[in-house]
Amino acid sequence: SGSSSTVPAINTFAGELWTCEATPSDGNLNGPPVSISVSIGAVWNGTATFTTCGQTGRTGPSQSMCDSEYSGGALENQVTVVNGYQYWVVPSTGTYRIEVFGAQGGDNAGYGARMQGEFQLSSGTQLKILVGQEGIKAPPSSNQPGNYTGSGGGGGTFVADSNDTPYIIAGGGG
């Protein structure tokens, strides 16, 4: 129930029947009420944003980190983590816009690349996602305080199928 002209997809669930009712009016006279219904058939909950799940450094997040990060959102109970890779199953066949960002290098070094594309994906396809993590800022060298010895580069972000065939990749910053 609501009074908006749009309903975010994340607020709909498979099997629901949504009805829109409107009463036309010219400000003086009202016309007869009109309604239309739509059945929500797909499990898709809208936009999904994958993150590092709070992990830093060179290893990916754990299952518990991602469970905590995605709790209450579109990805809750939808992501399986194995060795830092996040696996997600495409819920509905259709065209998906995937946008990826490579991570920034440490100590505000170069920004990562941004890539975007549209892909025809089938329901049940498993995607393997690696979200690049920001490079770590190196500690000051011992012989010159405040002089850093070099920071790590940012990680690339990769989206592939479960056979490691890439869909889209964005390189990390230097």
Salt bridges, closest charged atoms under 4 A:
GLU99 OE2 - ARG114 NE 2.59
ASP107 OD1 - LYS137 NZ 3.70
GLU118 OE2 - ARG97 NH2 2.76
ASP164 OD1 - LYS128 NZ 2.78
